[in-house]
Amino acid sequence: MKKLWRQEWKYHLFFVLFAMLAVIFGIIYEGGGNAYTSETRVEVFTLEALWGMDVFLGNALYILFKNVPVIILIVLLLKKAFIYWLEKERCGREFFQSLPVTRAERVWFHFAVDVLTIVFAVAIGAVTSIEQVKEQLAGLSDIFTVEIPWLVKAYAGIGITVVAYCVMVLCLLYLMEQIFVNGCLKVVGFLGCILMVAIVLTKLWHTYYDISWVSALYGFFALEAVGGNYMMPTYGSSLDSYIWVHNSNNPPFLINGETVDCSRVGYTEILDGEYSDIMNVFSRFYDFTKLGNYMGQVAICLGIGIILFVIALHLAKKKDLSREGLYFDKTKYPIALALAMTMYVMLLDKYLFWYQHLLNILTAVIVFVFLCYMLSSNRRPVFAKKDRNS
């Protein structure tokens, strides 16, 4: 490990700093400007100010759950692309093979550094977002001050969730590294897996949103269900009428140092349903101060990540470096199966007849067989030329 660090510390450190700076820039760029604070300054703390607080926290939560993982993933892919480029050159491959470290040690070392990159990037992102929210709260008024005493604790829960989610995705990338030989195929294979998961989950949710396990699966991978959120139908029966909401739980906060009861903010003519909508994100944010509202998501993400990483570590010890295309010929079956299943899900519709389902299954089987053939290293041409001398 020490020998690897001596040889590689410069670009590892560069990408750690690069990830942190990219996350800071992304958070400032997406959440820095807010017309509410720059144009309107509230004179009395009423429902309008509470709505503003919900907007600030909602924007922060969206950035942390949606943008930050994407930024970190892009930086890690750039880092991997740099390593793949080094290994592509003959001198680079010979140099890495000359180091007195095993393949498993190399995988462990790079994984540890990548996890540290994720932790540092998420941590600096959380700190940046906290300061941004505090600045936006201070911009509400010159007359009163707003304090959220549990804000840092909530950000800690959100940060742990994002780290676990990113580690799970990182382990998928490590698995792709042990399957494909070519560096470009490793990146394409990884992005292809992400795209297939997104297509399958989105299509299933659009088609069978009324099935509880489908909405739970979508909510898990889309980070919609964590933090006490649940899917609620509104008026109508289409998917557009289903939204992810959170019940109001009156999160405490201080105005000029005094505790405020959220239920008494505003006026009595405000309906309960509208009030709950306003408190949606604010209440969800507060729920991240409670371990039970996010540890399930964290445990499952880490569990999936551990399984993927153990498989990747096992394959790293067994792979044949002289191979082309795929390191292991048998990996063509799960790849072909994943693509065939994605094709089948894309053809799904809630109102198909039984024979249409059979045709879709037949199409998926044909795709599976065709891909298995195309991914075989020793495949024979379908239209082989006959030997005239025979």
N, C-alpha and C positions, 0 to 999 in steps of 0.2 A: 504493500500500500504506500509506504513512504517513497519507494522508488518511482511509483506512478505519479505521486504528488510532486516530486522534484522535477519530473519531466513535463508535467501538464498543468502546473499550478497557474501559469500566466493566463492561459485562455479560459480555464475554469473560473478564475477570479474575474476576468473580463466579463463573462456571461452572467455571473452573479450580479455584478454592478449594473450591467446592461438591463437585466430583468427588473431590478429595483427601479432604475430610472424610467424604464418603459411603463411600469405600473404607475409610478408617480405622475408621469406626463398624461397617461390615459385617464386617471382619476381627475386631475385638474382640468383637463380638456373637456371631459364629459360633464363634470359636475360643478365647474367653477362659476359659470354664468347663470344667474337666475333672475328673471325679470321681476319676480315677486319682491325680492329684497332690494333691488335697485330702484324700483319705481314706487312702491307702496310701503310706508312705514306705519305700522298699526299703533293707534293711540291708546286703545283699551284692549286688554286680552280677552277676545271673544272667540267664537267658533271660527272666524276667519283666520286668526293666528294659529289655532290648532290645526286647521287645514294646511297652513303653510308648513308647520312642523312635520306633518304627515308627508307632504311633498318632498321635503328635504331628505327625510329618512328613506322614503321610497326610491328616490333617485340614487342614494348611496347604496341601498341594498341591491338594486338592479345592476349597478356598476360592479359591485363585489361578486355577485353571483354569475353575471353574464359576461362582462368585459374582461375582468381580471384573469379568469382561467384561460380565456382565448389569448390574451397578451402573453401570459407565461408559456402557453403551449407554443406560440409562434417563436418565442426566444429559444426554447428548448429544441425546436425543430431546426432553427438556424445553427445552433450549437452542434446538433447531430449531423447536419449537412456538412459542416466544417470537418468533423471527424471522418465522415464517409469519404470526403474528398481526399483527406490525407491517406486513408487506407486504400483508395483507388490507385494511387501511384505505387509502383513496385517498391521503391525505396521506403515509402511509408509503411507498407505491409511488412517488409523485412525488419524494419526498426522495431515495430510493435511486437513482432514474434521473437526478437532478440532479447526483449526485457525478461528478466527472471521472475515472471508472475504468471499464474495460471489464468485460464479463461474465466473461471469463476471469480477469482480475485479482481480481475479487471471489471467484470460486470458489477460486483459489489461496490467497488470504488466509484464507478461512474454513477451508480444508482444513489449512493450516499450523497455525492456532490449535487446531483440533480434534486434530491429531496431538500437539501439545504437551500438550494436556489429557490425552490417553491416556498419554503418557510420564510426566508428573508423577504422575498417579493411580496407575499401576502401580508407579512407583519408591517412592512413599510407602507403598503397600500392601506392597511387599516388605520395606521397612525395619520396618514395624509387625509383620509376620509373623515376621521374624528375631528381634526382641526378644521376641515372644510365645513362640517356640519355646525360646529361651534361658532364659526364665523357667520354662517347663515342665520343661526339663531340670534346672534348678537345684532344682526341687521334688521330684525323684526321691528325694533322700536328703540327710541332714545329714552323712553319713560320707564319701561320695565325690563328686567333681565330674566332670561329663561335658563334654568339649569336642569339637566337630566342626569341625576346621580348614578344611574345604572348604565349609562351609555358605553363606558369602557368595557364593562362586563359583557354587555350584549355583543360588542364588536369582537371580544375574545371568542365567544361561541360561534359567531359567523366566520371568523378567521379559521378556527379549527375545522369547521365544516368545509370551507373552501380548500384548505390544505389536503384533507382526506380525499376530496373529490379529485383534485389535481394529481395526487399520488396514484389513485386508481387509473386515471387516464395515462399517466406516465408508465405504469406497469404494462399497459397494453402496447405502448410504443416499444418497450423492451422485448415483449413477446414477438413483435413484428421483426425486430432486429435479428432474432434467432431463426426466423423462417426464411426470409429473403436474403439472397447473396448480394445483389446489386444495391448500392446505397439509394438510388432513385426509387427502386421498387420498395425499399423499406419505408420510405416516406409516403409513397403512393398507397402502399398496403395499409399503413396506419390511418391515413386520411380516408381511405376507402372504408375501413371499419367504422370510423366515426360517422361517416356519411350514411352507411347502411343502418347503423343503430338509430340515427336521427330519422331516416325515412321510415323504418319499420315502426318505431314508437309513435311518430306523428300520424302515420296512416292508420294504425290500430286505434289511436285515440279519436281520430276523425270519424272512424267507422263504427267503433264500439265504445263510445264515451260513456254509455250507460252501464257498462260492466265495471264493477268495482276494482278488480285486479288490473284491468287495463289502465284505468285512470291512476291507480296507485303506482304502477310501473312507470308510466309517463311522468308522474309527479316526482318520482325518485330521481330519474336520470336528468330531468329538466330542472331540478332543484326548486320545484314549485311546491311540493308537499311539506318540505322540511320547515320547522318552526311553527307547527300548528295550523298550517294552511289546509284547506279542503276545497273540493270542487262543488260549486253550488249552481243549480239551474236558475236562470232568470225567466223572463217571459218568452214563450215559444218553446220549440223542441229541437232546434238545430244546434250544432256545436257552437256557433257564434253566441248562443244564449247561455253558455256555460262559462263561468269564471272561477278563478281561484281566489278565495276570500279567507278572512280570519275574523273570528268573533272578537268584539270589543271586550277588553279586560281591565279598562281603566288604569293604564300604566301611570305610576306617580311621577310628578315632576314639580319643580319649584318656580314660583314667580316672586321675584324680589326676596328670595330666601324662605318663602312660605309655601307649604305643600298645597297643591291644587287638586280638587276632586274633579276629574274629567267629566263626570256625569252632570256637573252643575255649570259647565262652561257653555256659553251661548244662551239660547232662549228655549222655553218650553214648547214653542210651536215647531221646533225641529223634530221631525219624526225619528223614531228609533232606528228604522232601517237605513235612513240617510246618515244618521249619526254613526252607525256601525261601519258604513262604507268609508266615512271620513277617517275613522280610527283603525282602518284595516291594517295598513303597514305599520303604524305606530305600535299597535298591539302585538303584531308579529315580531317586530324588533325587540320589544320587551320580553317576549317569550324565549329569546335566545339567551336570557340570563338564567334559564332553567335547563339543567343538563338533560332532563328527560325529553325535551323538545327537539334535540338535535343529535344526541348520542347514538340513537338507532341508525340514523343516516350515516354517521361517521363510522360506526362499527361495520355496517354492510359494505361501505366503500372500501375500507381497509381490508375487509375479508376478501372481497373480489380482487383487490390489488395483490394481496398475498398469494392467492391462488395463481393469478397470472404470472407473478414474479417467480414463484417456485417452478412453474412449467418452463419459463424462459431460462432459469438457471440450469435446469436439467438438460434442456436442449443445447445450451451453450457448451456443456461438457461433452456432448455426444456428436456435435456437428462436424461434418467433413469439409474442410476448407477448400478442397479441390473441386467441389460441386459448382454447378452453374444454375442459375434460376432459383431453385429452391434447395435449401440445405437438406431437407428430408422429403423424399418422394411422397410419403404418406400424408403430409400436410396438405396435399392437393384436395383431399376429401373434405376436411372442414372448410377450406376456402370455397370450394365449389358448392358445398351445402349452404353456406352463409349467403352466397350470391343467389342461389336458386330460391332460398326462402325469402330473400328480399324481393325477388321478382314476383313470387307468389303473393306476398303481402301487398305489393303495389297494385295487383290485379283484383284485390278484394273489394267487395261491395256488399253492403248489408242486404240488398234486395236481389242478389243473384239467384237464379234457379239452380237446382241440384246439378244439372248437366254442365252448367257454366263453371261450377266449382270443380267438377271432374276435369274439364278442359284446362282450367288453371293449374290443377295438380299435375296433369300430363305435361303441360308446358314447363313447369318447374322441374319435373323429372328429366325432360329432354335437355334443359339447360344444365342440370347437374351432370349428366352423362357427357355432354359436349365439353364442359369445362374440365372434367376429370381427364378426358382425352387430351385436351389442349395443354394441360399443365403437366402431363407425363413427360419425363425426360427421355424415355426410350420409345416414344410414339412412332408409328409407321405412317407414311403418307396415305391418305384415303385413296387418292387417285395415282397410285404408283405406276410408273412406266414399266411395261413388260420388256423383258430381255429378248431381243429378236433372235439371239443365237440359241435360245433354249427350245 
